Amino acid sequence: MIDQTRRGELEARLLARRNGKARADVLPHQPPHLPVPLSFSQERMWLYDRLEPNSSVSNLAFSFHLAGPLDTAALAEAVAEVQRRHAVLRTVHRVSTVDGVEGVAVQEPLPEPLPAPPVHDLSAAGDPLAAGRAWAREAAELPFALDTAPPFRWHLARLGADEHLLLLCAHHIAADGWSESVLNRELGALYDAFAAGRPSPLAPLPVQYRDYAAWQRARSTGPAFQSAVDEVAERLAGVPDTLALPFDRKPRADSGFGGGTLAHRLPADLVAAVAAFAKARSASPFMVLLAAFGTLLSRHSGQSDMVIGAPTAGRARTELEGLVGFFVNTLPLRVDLTGDPAFGELVARVRDGALDSYSREDVPFEQVVERLAPQRDPGRQRLVQVMFQLHNTPACPLALSGLTVTPEQVFTNSSALDLTLSLIDRGDELEGLWEYRGALFDVATVRRLQHCYEVLLRAAVTDPDSPVSRLPLLPADERHALLHTRNASEFPREAACVHELFAAQAAATPDAVAVSGDDAELSYRDLDLHANRIAHLLRRHGVGPDVPVGVLLDRSVQLLPALMGILKAGGAYLPIGTEAPAPRVRQLLDSARPPVCLVRPDLADTVRELGSEPIVLTPDLAAAAGEPDTPPDTGVTPEHLVAVFYTSGSTGAPKGVMCRHAGWANRMQWMQRAHGLRPGEAVLLKTPLTFGDSAVELLWPLLAGGRVALLEPGRHRDPRAIIEATLRHGAVHVQFVPGMLGLVLDTMTDDECAQISARVRTLLSSGEAISAELVRRFRDRFGDTVALDNTWGMTEASIDSSLHVCDGTDTAEGVPVPIGFPVDNCQTYVLDEHLEPVPVNVLGDIHVGGAGLARGYLRDPRRTADAFRPNPHRPGERLYATGDRGYVRADGQVVHVGRVDGQVKIRGARIEIGEVEAALHTHPDVDDGAVGVWEPSPGDRRLVAYAVPVAGAVLTPASVLDHLKRQLPSYSVPSTALLLEEFPRNPNGKLDRKQLPLPDESSARRAAYVAPRTPVEELVAGVWCQVLGVERVGAHDDFFALGGHSLLAIRAVVQIGSRVGTELAPNLMFDRTVLAQVADHVEAAVLADVSAMTDDDALAELASQPLLG
């Protein structure tokens, strides 16, 4: 299985361990009256209990249906004798002082078991067995009070004359899976003896669990032990601290451990195939199943390196085999999928890594975690968040003489880990139990994981030479739903050019107003006639199908005939900003090579000098006077170009998007079907012509019989001007980028809000992600009276490709607003690198297909080929790779997360900038937020949070970072926060990231030491120094950044509470990690205690508390 050198090393270790297991000496006995510190694994369970004192997350439950005459007295005495034999079952766990150290958890056995509980009579229930099972579930979830009561209890329910239900419950601090067999074996032997009047047949136990705990603690100080811990830690060096999973809800510090369990079966043929494959690869079925599980998690997380926990019995000595107790250890197994190995190669990697790990299975997991010191992630366990186990040795069954005993499965609705997969041998099949945290996962998500695991496992053992990234993952029905069902957007559309649809509308409503400004307007008839004349003029200058015509005109009544004239000439309009600097104009003209440009008078010389022929358009359109009034015959078709829009390129060179008539006609017809603009209703044209959204504001109303209402040139970034123009022109539809929408909401008066509510039907947000906070502010102002549309798209796909109509569900904190479903005759996909759909909730690359796609990039076949590819899911059609990242929600809507180039790697962790920004937007005092990357020195990449405060709010960089610490994994929290009065924006109002300021280099260094400033801060600092073993602690220092961990945090809380005489919440320093925050809470807690006292007692307490002086 492995090379000879490593084989020899492993054999030597295993022989040494076997010899140790067989040796005759016993563990040293501990005096029964002395408290003993907990074992390392017990300490972890105690920590869970302190943080979640009313949780059943660590409860174990074993239930049995008993049929036949039961001797209840014999059963009670048998259970009591088991408790007498195993002191761990009658032990309380308290905080004490050990060797002068306060806050240490210890175990102290009670002299005798608690009395037997009364029998619960359910015989009168309509269905006693069903009632008994419900009763057992409730009883199994009752929390244990570890500091005052034993961690074991039992219950008996009478279902009938000769029918009972027995429930044994233990806290994990006192028992593990192996203990079930010990309990069953001893309970059966004792019951049989006592029922027959015989004494106990069991030999005395050689040791107690507390002896083992003390031995383990003493052993941990030796050099050999520390060397073994170092070896395991080195094996895990560089692995990400946490595993990104397809959560339905993000982990939070207060997520809790409530959960559930889903069961499914792996069929016999698949189990046989796994066994055969494992044998052929000199591996065990466990290794093959783990490799497949790691592949499943990698495909759902995007991580190629991870740690998955696997339990091991932890009973390396013979005298421990017959004990009840928590011996099980967690092995952190590294699953490395870097380089996209074939599945067979991955199995070999997993095999070698597992053998290494099992040779060090006696190294306590808790010590490995402490050595690695992974960063804390709010609401998640450190290092291992996912567990995998294969049970192929059944527990010893409970057998009671004269009774038929049937095990009953009891699931507690809790889970300490995010996800655990337990595979249990059921003969030819494997039963899979998927235990999950309900705060993070929906049942449907876990069920999808089950199905994906089976599909992937079958494919892996069938085609082990396939790279793991190419293994099929989705069941056929789910794949079809993601590719086709959610993309069922086909809708009849008229195959025509944009100007043809306009001409038809002009013929239908010739006298209606087509465009209006503050001082002029044009009817449909006049606009059509002017456009025809301009078209003939352009034809004489060589304009025809696919020929671009530059446009350097202001937003005015004359702009619309100019644009429509270009289309009627067969050409494509090329918008060039009138305020664009000469180098930008030259760049576009050199790239597009338009033979002619329609220009403002003062720009004619500039255009001529740059090599294009200018045609000056004055307000009276005199340049086209005398041209024919009828449209020219051009032969243009819907596949010809309607416009060429230049967008920024990653290389710095702009890309000319060749937009087709067919795509834009489909886009405008969908817009009309979705929003139903009525004849004469106005749409505000406010977006600069160089941005794609302007085409919707221009063309949609002209094709639907509506009116284009013009915002005064240069006022598109003035929220006051936009509000006034909307009301003055009676616009019923206005579109914004989210940043401008926020400014408009802040600027409008209550009276203006009421007027807009009465007149405007739809406000549309596009161009950037809209936050839940902005949706909430919108709904606070407008309620349901005005619709808020969130659209997403790009120029390459006719501007917008999907729509989500926002509602009250989009205001939930921490939940991103989706971009919805595709528009008519378009498709949106979230795909992997092989253009296969990714599962629900899994990040992938967003692609667009369908009628809206542009032809490509002008004179740039390489970039066209890179971005526009054949659509493997709709033969004969194309896909556009948007460069955006996102995922599909369970309801089929897409959520946009950010850009592919917005994905950064910092300290080995892959981070989506968009996710960090979404968390930033949930801060109640942040009006707008952004996140950037800063590299103060080569290789030292850091995140920077930028925030604009809500008007009147008191926002500090510290509060921003503190908020993000509670929302995000530690590796995703920016190192610095900067507050800005406003964000730099481009002419369209979008955030200009290149203009965001960088922090001063001094802020890269640790903040200057600030000495404790109050008596309480001094007290807390003193405790921290003692617990952490450091010389000094400042008011702004973070406990965990100084090297603290969970157990030390609880120990510090105990010591602080002892010094101030107030009981503090154990999780105090998990919610507040900075010294000043902790001190503020301690002072508040003391004052709260004082306020609850009588006046005399309160005065006495204040007098004795110099801290509060």
N, C-alpha and C positions, 0 to 999 in steps of 0.2 A: 504493500500500500504506500510506502514512503521510502526514501533513500536510506541506505544502510547506516549512514552516520547518525541521522536523526532517529532512526529506528533504535540504535543502541542507546542513545540518550533517554528515549522514552521508556525503554525496557528497564533501564537502571532505576528510573524514578518509580515505575510501577512496582518493581520488586521491593524497593525500599518501603513503599507504602504498604504493600502486602505484609511485609515482615513486621511493620509497626502495628498493623491491624491484628496480627496473630500473637503479639507479645503478651506475656502473662501478667505484666504489672497493670495495676488499675489506676484510674485517675485519683488524685488526692481528694479525700472527702473534706467537705466544708462543714464547720460546726452548724448545726441546724438553727441555732438561735441568732446567727450573725447574718446581716444583709449582705448579699453578693451582687456585684454589678451585672448588668445584663450581658448576654452574648452580643456579638456585633449584629447578627440578624435580628435578634430580639429588639435591639436598640432602634432598628429601622421601623419595626412594627409599633414600638412605643411612640416614636415620632409621629407616625400616621395618626395614632390615637390622640396625641396632644393637639394636633392641628385640626383634626375632625373628630371631636370627642363624642359626637352623637351619631357616628357613621357605623355602618355594618361592613365597611370595606374589607376588614380583616377577619370577618367571621367565617368559620368553617362549619358546615352542617351535614350530618349523616342521619338519614331517616330510614326507618324500616317498618314495613307492614308485617304485623305479627298475627298469624291465624292459628288458633288453638287455645287451650286452657293456659293462661299465663299466671305464674306465681309472682304477683306484684311485690311481695315482701322479699322474695329471693332476688328479684331484679334490683330492688332498691339497695339491698345489702351488697350485691355484686358491684353496682356502680360506685357505692361508697368505698368499697375495698380497692377498686381501681384508683380512686382519688387518693386513698391512703398510701398506696404503693408509689404513685407518681406525684411527688410533692408539687411538681410544676402545675398540676391541675387545681391545686388549692393555694396558689400563691398570689399575693397582691404585689403591685408594682408601684413603688413610691419614689418621690424625689428625696434625696438625702445628701448628707455631706460625707464624702469618702476621702480619706487621707487629706483632710483640710480643704477639699474642693466642693463648693456648694453646687447644687443643681444636678447631681449625678443620679441617674435612674438605677434603682436597686430592686431586687426581688426578695420577698420575705414570705416563707410558707406559713399558712395558718395551721394550727395544731390538728384540726379535724375538718372533714368536709361539711358543707352546709346540709341541713336536713333535706330529706327527699321532698320534692314538690308534690302537691295534690294531683290526683288523676283528673284530667279534663274530660268530662263526659259529653260526647257528641252523638251518642246513640240515637237521640231523638231527632236529629237533623234529617231532612228529606233524603239527602244523599250523604250518609256519614263519611264515606271515603273522600268525596270531593270536599266536604267541610273540613275533614282532617288535613287534607293537603293544603288547603288555604290557611288553616291554623298553623301548620308547620312552617309555611313560608313567612307568615307574620312573626312567629316565634324566632325563626332563624335570623331575622333582621333586627331583633332587639339589640341595642348596643351593650357592650360590657363596660362596667365602671372599674377599670383596672386598678385604680388606686385604693379602692375600698372593698372589692369583691373578687372572688376567684375568676379566672379566665375560662371556666368550664361550667356548663349547666346541662341539665337533661329534662326532658318533658315527656309525659305519657298521656295519650288521649285514648279513651275507650270509645270504640266505634260500634261495638255490639257485645253480646255475651262472651264470645270467644274471638274477638277481633280488636286489635289495638294498633296504635301508631306510636312508635318510639322515635324520639328526636334527640340526638346528641349534638350539642353545640360547643364549640371551642373557639377562643380567639387564637389567631395565627401566632401570637406571641408564645403560646403554650403547645402548639401542635402543628403538624404538617401532614402531607398526604400519606407518608409512610406510617404516621401515627395511627391512621385509620385501621390498618391491619393489626397493629399492636392492641388497640382498643377492642376490636372485634374478637381477636383471639383470647384475650384475657377475660373479657366480659362473658363470652360463651363458656369458658372453662369454669369461671366462678359461679355463674348462674346454675350450671348443671350440678355443681357440687353443693351449693346452698339449697337448691330445690330438693336435693336428695338427702339433706341433713349432714353432709360431709363438710369438713373444713376446707380451706383454700388449698388447691393442689399446686399453687404457683410458688416457685422458689423466690427468695428475696432478691431484689434487684441489686446488682453489684455497685451501681453508682446512681446518682440523681442528676437531673439536667443541670442543676446549679453547680455541681462539681465540674461538669463539662464547661460551663460558662466561665468559671474561675480559671480553669486550666487554659482555655483559649485566650483569655486576657493575659495571663502570665506568659504564655508562649509568644504572644504578639510582640513582646519587647526584645526578642532574640534576633541576632543578625541574619540567621537563615530565613526566618519568617519575613523580615524586611526585604531581603534579597528576592524572595519569591514574589512579593507584592510589586517590587520594581520590575521584575520580568514581565508580569502580566500587564502592568501599566505601559511598558515600552511597546508591547505588542499592539496596544491600542492607540499609540501616539498618532496624532493627526486626524483621527476619525472625528467627524462632526459631532458636536455635543448633543444635538437633538435630531430626530428623524421627522422630516416634513411629511405629514399624512393628509389624505383628502378629507379634512374635517368639514363638517357642515357648519360648525361654529368654532371660532378661534379660542384656544385655551386662554383662560384668565386666572388670575390669582384666586378668585373665588368660584372657580368652576365646580369644585366638589368632586366626589367620587361616586356619585350615583351612576348606575349603569344597567346593563342587561346582558343576556346570553342568547345567542342564536345557534341552533344545532343544524347540521346537515351531514350527509353520508357521502363518502367517496366510494364509488361502486367497486365491486369485486374485480372486474376486468382491469380497472385502472390501478388498484392496489397491487394486483399481480404483475402488471407491467412495471410498476415502480420497483418491486422486489427484484424482478429479473434484471432491470437496468442497473440497480445498485450492485447486484452480484457481479455483473459483467464489468463494472467499473471499480471493483474492489472497494466499494463503499457500503455503508449501511443505509437502509431505507430512511432513517432519520436524516442523514446527510443530504439525500436527494430531496426529501420533502422540505428541508430547511433551505436548500438552494432555490427551490421553486418559490418558497415564501419570500425569500430575500429578493428574488426577481420581481415578484408581485409588488412588493413595497417600493422597489426602485422605480418600477414603471409608473407607480402612482405618486411618487414623491419627486422624481427627477434626480435623486441622489444615487451616486454610484458607489458610495462607501457608507457603511452603516454598522451599528451594533444592535444585535438581537439577543435578548436574554434567553438562557435555557436553564431550567432548574436541575440541580444535581443533589443526590440524597444527603451528602455532607456527613455521612456516618462512616468515617474511615477506620474506626476502631470497633473491634468485636463487641465490647461491652455496651456500645451505644445502640446496637441493633434492636434491642428489646425495650428501648425507652420511648415514652411519649415525650415529644418536645419539638421545638422549631430548630431543626438541624439543617434544613434545606438551604443550599447556597445557590446564588445566581451566577451562572457563567456568562460573562459578556463575550459573545461570539461575534467576531468581525466578519462581515460578508462584504467582500470586495469585488465589485463588478466593473472596475475601471478598465477602459479599453474595449468595452463591449465584447466580452469573451463568448465563445460558444458555450451552450449550457453544459456540455460534457466537461469543458475546462473549468467552469464555475464549480461544478461538483467536486473536482479535484482540489480546488482552492478551499472550499468549505471543509472537505475531508481533512486536509492537512491542518487547517486552523482549528477544527474541532478536536483533533487528537492532541494538539498542543495545549488547548484549553483544559481538556479533561485530565491531562497530566498534572495540572495545577488546580484541580477542582477544590482543594482544601483552602485556597486563598480566599478569605472573606471578601465578598463583593463590596461591602461597605468600605473596606480599606483601600480597594482599588479606586473607588470613586473619590475618596479623600485624597489619594495620591495624585490622581489626574486633575482634580479640582475643576471639573467642567463648569462653565458659566451657568448661572441659574436662569431658568426659563419659567416665567410665572405660570403656575397651574400645571406643571409637568414634572415628572420624575427626572432625576439627573442621570445621564449617560444611557440608561435603558428605559425606553418608554413602551417597548413592544416585547412580548415574550412568546416563545415557541416551545412546545413540549410534545413528546410522543410517549403515550402510556401503552406499553406492550406487555406489562406484567400486572395482571389484575390483583386488586386488593384481596386480602384474606377475607372471605365472607363471614358474616355473623351467623353462627349456628346455635340455637337454643333448643335443648331437648324437649320433644313433645310439641314443638311449634314449627310452622312453615314460615320462614323468614324471607321476605322479598324486599330488596333495596328499593328505596324511593329517591328519585333525583330531586334535590332541592337547590334552586339557584337563588343566591342573594342578589338583589338588584344594586350591585355596587362593583366597582373595579378601580383598583389603585393605579393600574397601568392604562395607557391609552387603548391598547389592543392586546389581547392574548389569544393565540390559537393553540388549543389542546386537541391533539389527535389521539383517539382511544381505539385500541384494537378490539373489534367486534367480530372476530372470526375472519371471514373472507373480506369484510369491509372495514373501513376506518370511519369512526364517527368524529366529526369535527365540531368542537365547541368554540364559538367565537365570542369571547367576553370583551365588552367595550364600555367606554365611558359615555353615558348618555348625554352629558353636557357638551360633548364634542361631536358625536356621531348620531345620525338618525338610523333607525332600524333598516331602512331601505338601502342606505349606503353600505352597511355591513353585509347585507344580503348580496349586494352587487359584488363586494369583495369575495364572498364565498364562491359565486359563480365564476368570477374571473380566475380565481385560484384553480378551480377544476379544469377550466379550458386551458390555462397556461401549463399546468402540470401534465396534462395529456399530450399537449403539443411538444413539451420539453423531452419527455421520454420517447416520443415517436421520432423526433428530429433533433437529437442532441447536438448535431453539428451546426445548428442554426444559432447565429448571435442572439443573445438574450433580448436585445431590443427589437428583434423581428419575430419573436414568438407570438402567435395569436393570443390575444388577451380577452377579447370581448365575446360573449355568447352571440349567436347569430341575430337574435331578436333585438338585443341592445345595440349592436353595431348598425342594424337597419334603422333603428329609431334615431340614432345620432346622425347618420348620413342622410336619411331620406324623410322619415316622418316629420322631424322638426323643420325640414327644409321644403315641406310641401307648400310652396308659395306660388304655384302656377296660377296665373290669372290672365284672361284674354286682354290683349293690348293691340292697339292699332299700329301697324307697321308703317311708319311715316317719318319724314324729317321734321325737325322742330319747327322750321319756318312754314311747312305745309300745314301743321296743326294750328299755327297762329293765323295763317291766311283763312282757314276754315272758320275760325272764331271771328275774325274781322268781317267776314261775309255774313255771319249770323247776327252780329251786334255792331254794325258799322258806326252807329252814333254814340255808343257807350264810351265813357272816358277810359282810356287805356293807361295813361300815365298822368300824374299830377304832381306839380311842385308848388312851392309857395306863391309863385307868380306866373305860372304857365301850365297848360295841359294840352294833351293831344287825344283826339278820339281814335278809335280803332281804325276808322277809314283813313284819317290823315296819317297815322303812324304807318299804315300799310303802303300808302302812296309814296311817302318819303322814303320808306325802305326800298321800294321798287326802283326809285330813281337812283338812290345810292348804289344799289346792286348793279345797274347798268354802268354807272361811272366806274365801279371797281372792275367790271368785266373788261372795260377798255384799257385797264391797267394790268391786265393779265391774270386777274383773280378767277379761279375756277375750283373744281373739286379738290379738296385736300390742300389748298394753298392758304397759308396763314396770312392774316392781315393784322398788323399791330394796331392797338387801340391805346391812345394816350389822351383820354377825355375825362372830364370831371363827371360826377354824378349829377346829371341834368336831364331835362326833358329830351334834349337832342341825342342823348346817349342811346336810347332805345331804338330809334330808327337806324342809327349807325350800326348797331349790333345786328339787328334783323336784316339790314341791307347786306352785310357781309355774308350771312347765311343764305340769303336769296341769290347772291352771286355765286353760290357754291363753295365759298371759302369757309375758313375756320377762324374765329376771332382769337387774337392773342393779346390778353390784357397786360399792359405795362403801366405801372403806377405813374401818375403825373408828378409825384414827388420823388420818384426814384432817382438816385444819383446817376450821373453820366456813365460811370463804369458798369453799373447794373444794367442800364439800358443797352449799352454796347454788348454786354454778355448775352442778353436775350436775343438781340438782333443778329449777332454773329451765329448763334445756335439755330434759331428758327428761320433766318433768312427770308423774312417777308418782303415781297416786292414793293409793298406799299403800306403806309400807316395812316390811320385817321387820327388827326392830332388837334390839340388846342393851338390857337394861332402862335402863342409865344414859344411853342416847342418845335415848330417847323424846322428852324435852322439846326437845332440839335440833332433831330432825326436825319436830316439831309447829310450832316457832317459824319454821321455814323453809318451811312451807306444805304439808307432806305428812302424811298420816295414818299414825302409827306403829302397828304391831302388835308387841307385845313377845313375843319367844320366849324362854322360860326353858328350862332343861335338860329339864324334864319335858314340854315342849310343851303346857302346860295351856291355852294360848290356843285350841287347836283341839279340845280335848276335847269330846266330844259330837257332833262333826260326822260325817257318814256315812263309812263305811269303803270305799265303792265309789267309783271314779273318776267325776267329773262328765262330762257330755257337753258338749263345748266347740265342736266343729266345726273345730278347729284342723287345719291341713294342713302338709305338709313345707315349703311356701313361706312359712309364717308365721314370726314371729321366735322364736328360742330365747333370745337374750340381746342386750343393748345394752352394748357395751364402749366406754368413752371412752378415746381415745388423744390424745396431744399433737398440736397443729396448728401449722403454721409461722407462723400469725398470732398465736399465743398462746391462741386460743380452742380448747378441746378439741373433738374430733369424736366423735360418738356412732355407732359402727359397728353397723348393724342386721344381726345374724347370723341366718341362716336355719337351721331344723331340717335341711333337706336337706343343706346344706353340712357341718354338724357330724356328722350321721349318717354321711355319706360318709367324713369324716375319721376317726371312731372305728372304722368298719368296716375302713378301710385299715390303721389302727394294729394291729388285731387280726390281719389277714391277714399283715402284715409281721413281727409280733413274737410272735404265738401265745401270749398269756397263758393259762395253764392254770387250771382251776377252783381257787379258793381262794388263788391266788398274789397277792401284795400289790404294789401300786404306792404309792410314798410321795407323799402330798399335802403339799408343802412350799412351793409357790409362793403368794404372796398372791392372794386372790380377784380383785383388780382387774387381774391380768395374765392374758392369754389362755392361757398354758401351764397354768394351774390347771385349765382345763376338761378338758384331756387327762388330768391326774392324777385328776380327779373322775369323769369320765364313761366313759372307756375301760374301766376295770375293772368298772364297774357294768353295762355292756352286754355284757361277756364272761364274767361269772361269777367275776370276781376280787374282790379285797378292797382297799378304800381304807384305807391306813395313815396316820394323822394325825401330823404333826410338831407338837410343842407350839407354840402361838401365840407369835409374836415371836422364834422361834429360826431363822428361815429364812436369816439371815446369819451363823449360827454353824456353822462347818465341823465342830467337834467334836460339836455336837448332831445334825447331819445324819448323821454317820458312826454315832453310837450308835443313832439311831432306825432307820437302815437295817438294822443288825444285829439290833436288838431286835425289830423287826416282821417280819424276814425278807423285806424288799422285794426283788423280782427286777428291778425297773425303777425308775430314778431319773433325773430330768432336771435339768440345770443350765444356767446361763449360763456361758460359758467362764471368766470371772473366778472364780466360785465353785468351779468344777471344779478350777481350779489350786490354790485354797486347800485343798480337800479332799485333793488329792494330797499337798500339803505337810504336812498335819496328821496323816494316818493313819499308824499304826504299821505295822511289818512284819506283826505278827500280825493286825491289822485288815485289812490288804491281803490276806492269805491267806484270811481269812474271807469277805471280799467276793468274791474270786476263786471261792470254792466255792459262793457262794449267788446272787450277782447275775448276771443274764444280759446286761443292757444298761444302759449309761449313755448318756444322750442330751444332746447339747449343742445349744442353740438360743438365739435372741435376739441373738447377736452373732457375728462371724466368729471361728472357731477357728483358732489358728495351728499351723503344722507343729511348732513347738517344744512346744506343749502336747500334741499328738498323740504326739510322741516321749516326753515324760515319762509320758503315760498308758501307752504300750506298755512303757516301762521297768518300770512297776509291775505291769501286768497281763498283758503279752504278748498272746496271742490268747484268753485265758480269758474275758475280758469284752468284749463288743462295744461299740464307740464309734460312735454315730450322730451325724452332723452334719445337723441339719435346718434348713431356712430357710423363712420365711414371715411372715405378718402377720395380724392380726385380720381384716382385710378379706377374707382368703381362707381362713377356717377355721383360722387359727393357723399351720399348716405346709403348704407346697405342694411341697416337694422333699426328697429324702433322699439322703445319701451315707454309706455305711458305711465308716468310716476303716480303712485298713490300712497296711502298712509303706511303701507308696509315698508316703504323705502326710506323711512325716517329712523329706523332702528339703529342704535349706536353700534358701530363696528361692522355693520352689514353693508357691503358695497352695493351701489345702485346698478342693476344690470343694464346692458345695452339691448337686450330683448331678442326678438325674432327677426328673420330677414324680411325685407320689403318684397313686393310683388316680383316674381320671376327671378329672384336672386337666391343664392345660398350662402350661408355662413358656416364654416367648419372650424373645429379646433382639432388640430392634427399634430402628430409627432413628426420626427425627422424623416420618416419613411412615408409620410402623407397618409398615415392610418389614423382613424379617430382615437382620441384618448378617452378614457372613461370619464364619467360624471365627476365633477369636482376636482379634476386633475388638470394642472396647467399644461397648456400646449400653445402652438402657434396658430393664430387666427388667419384663416384663408377665406377668400370670397370668390364665388363663382356666379354664373348666370348672365342675364341680359345687360347688367350695368357695366361690365368690364370695358375698360379702354382698350384701344388697339395696342398700346405699348408706349415706349418712350421715343420721341422724335430723334431720328438719326443716331440711335443708341441701341443697336441690336444685342449687345452683350448684356446690358442691364435689363432689357426687355426679356431676354431668355431666362435671366436669373429670377425675375419677379413673376412672370406669366408662364405658367407651366401647363402641360396637358392635365386635365382633371381625370384621375384614375377611376373616379366614382360616377362620372357621367361621360362616357366615351364620346369623343368628338368635340367636347367643350374644354374650356380653360379654367385654371385657378389663378388667382392673384395672391401671392404671399405678402400680407400686409406689413409684416414686421412687428405686429402687435401680439401681445401675449394675453391669454385669458383662459376661461374654463366654462364648461356647460353646467348649469345648475340642474338639480333634480327635476325641475319643472320645464327644462328644455331651453331656458333663456341663457344667453351668453353673458358672462361677466368679464369686462375688460380690466386687466390688471396693470398693464404698462407696455413698454416697448421691449423688443428683444435686446436692443442695445441699452435698455434700462435695467438689464439684469447684471448685477455686479457680484464679484467674488471678493469677500473681505475675510481675512483670517481663515481661509479655507471654506467658508460658508457661502452658499449661493443665495443672494438676496434680490428680491424683486422690489425695485424702488417704488413701484406703484402701491405695493402692499403697505410699505412704511408710510407713504403719503396718505393712504386711506385711514390708517390709524391716527395720524396727525390730525386729520380733519374731524375726528370724533371728539377732540378736546372742546369743551363748551365755550372756551374763550378764544379759540382760534377761528378767525374769519376766513383766512385762506392760508394754505400751507404747501410747501414743496420740500423736496429732499434732493440734495446733490452729493457728489463724491469729491472729496478733497484729499490731496496727496501731499502733505507737508514735506515729505522726503521720499525718495525713490523706494517703492515697495510698501510704504506705510499708507495704505488707503483707508480713509475714514468717511463715515456718513455725516452730513451736516443737515440739520433740520432748519428750515426757514419758516417763520410764522408771521402773519399779519394779525394783530389782536382785534377782537371785536370792539367796536366803538365803546369807550367807557370802561372796558374790562382792564383789570390789573393782571397782566401776564408777564411771567418771568421765564428766562431760559431754563431755570431749574424746574419750574412747574411743567414745562413742555416735556423735558426729558423724563421727569418722574411719571407723567402720564403715559409716555411711550414704553417705559419699563413695565407698566402694568398691562400693556396691550400686546407686546411683541416678545419674541425670543430675545435673549440678551444679545446675541450676535447681530440682531437687526436694529438695535437701539443706536441712534446717532451718538457720536461722542461730543457733539457741540450743537447748540441751538442759537440761532441768530434771529432777533426780532426786527422787522422792517415796517415802516409806515405803509408802504405799498410795494407791490411787485413790479419789476420792469416788464413791459409788455410790448409786443410787436404791433404793427398797425391794425391788425384784426382783433386786438385785445387778448391774444393768447400769451401765456407766460413766456418770456424770453429768458431761458435758462442760462444762456451765455453771459447775461448781464448780472446774474446773482453774485453778490460779493462773497469773497472767500474770508474765512476767519483769519485773525492775526496769528502768526506762527507761535506767539507766546501762549495762545490758548491750547496749543497742542500739548504743552507741558502740563503737569499736574497743577491744579489750582493751588495758590499759595496757602500755606498752613494758616488756619484760623483757630486760635486757642478757644477752648470751651469758655462761654461768656456768662453762664448762669450757674448757680449751685447745682441744678439738676443736670445740666450738661457736664459739669465736672464729675458728678457721681456716675453718670453713664459712661463717661470716658474712662474713669477708673476701673469699672467693671470690664469694659472692653479690653483695656490693657492687660488685665489679669487673665481673661479668658483666651485672648489671642496671643499673649506672650509678646506684646510689642511695647516700646518705650513710651510712645505718645500717640494720642488720637485727637484729631481736630474736629471742629463742629461740622465741617462739610464732608467728613470722611464717610465712606460707605463700608458697612461691616463686611460684606462679602468680598468687596474689592481688596480688603486688607487680609484676606485669607480665611475668613469665617466660613463655616458650613452650617447645615441645618441644626445639628445637635448642639453645636457651640452657641447658636442663636438662642435656642431654648434654655440652655444653661445660663446664658447672660440674662435672659428675661427673668428667670427664677431668682437670680442674685439681685437684680435691680428691684424686683418686687419685695424681696426680703428686706432690703435696706430702707425702702420707703414705707413699708408696712401696708402695702396694697397688692391685691392679687391682680396680676396683669395677664392679658390674653396671650396664650403661648405663641400665636402667630403674629404678635406685635411687630417683630423685626423681619417678618416676611413681607408685610405690607409697607413697612417704612424701614428703609435700609440705611438712611443717612442719620448720623448722630443727632443733629439738631431736630429732625423730625421725631425721632424716638423720644428725645427729652421733652418735646412739646406734648406728646401723648402721655408720657408718664406724669407730667405736672397736671394735665387735665384730669387724669384718672384719680390722682390724689385729691384734687379739689372736688371731684364728683363724690368721692367717699365722704369728704368733710361736709358737703352740702346736705348729705342724707342724715347727718347726725343731729342730735338736739343741740341747742345753742351752747349749753355748758360744755358738752363733749367736744363740739367743734372748736370752741375757744381753746380748750386744753390741747386738742390735737394740733392746732395752728401754733400754739406756743412750743410744742415739742418738735415742730417741723421747721428747722432753720432753712431747709431747702426752699420753702415757700416765702421766705422773707424778702 
